[in-house]
Amino acid sequence: MLERHGTRHRSQRGGWLRAAVLGANDGILSTASLIVGVASANADHATVVTAGVAGLVAGALSMAAGEYVSVSSQRDAERADLRVERMELASDPRGERAELAAIYRHRGLDAALAAQVADQLTAQDALAAHARDELGISELNAARPVQAALASAASFAAGAALPLVVAATVPHPLIERAVVPASLAFLALLGAIAARTGGASMRKGALRIAFWGALAMVLTAAVGRWFGTVVG
């Protein structure tokens, strides 16, 4: 049985971190923009909150469905590659073993050691060796559609709830003035946390996500005001 040492590499967090950050960012940004846009169109408080709730539910389901379909397609491609590899191992085991040895030579091993490593890994689990070293498929990065869908939906809902709570609790005239700065603060905090978790600059992570959030809310507010003026 393999023994794992205590060091945890940041790249191992890539899958869940990407889904969680994308979902929470989308939840905050899309819901806040929706609330600001509807409020700018002179809608009453109940309408604004209802639009926010609808945006939360629709967005969470959309994120879950999109992530599930995307990751399922990746999983199907991985399974197809493994089927092909299994057939090649059955029809030409010597050629596949030579291909594996060539991979290890390319990575810096001398010919004798590369052949020895290929022999030992092939004897232990030839398909796993080719999946990992030829196809880049391993247990750590294998596609998991249900996990990705649930993570995206949950993180979107959690993010969307933040501006929605602000909009529901402040007086109607203050919705825009409260939701915009609060949402930008939430986005900046999320960007900083994601950057810190990934080992990047927290300041840069906060600024880039806040910039796009501000741009989105300014544009939706402009659309809401224009629509409210035309309809009104």
Secondary structure, 3 states (H helix, E strand, C coil): CCCCCCCCCHHHHHHHHHHHHHHHHHHHHHHHHHHHHHHHCCCCHHHHHHHHHHHHHHHHHHHHHHHHHHHHHHHHHHHHHHHHHHHHHHHCHHHHHHHHHHHHHHCCCCHHHHHHHHHHHHHHHHHHHHHHHCCCCCCCCCCCHHHHHHHHHHHHHHHHHHHHHHHHHCCHHHHHHHHHHHHHHHHHHHHHHHHHHHCCCHHHHHHHHHHHHHHHHHHHHHHHHHHHHHHC
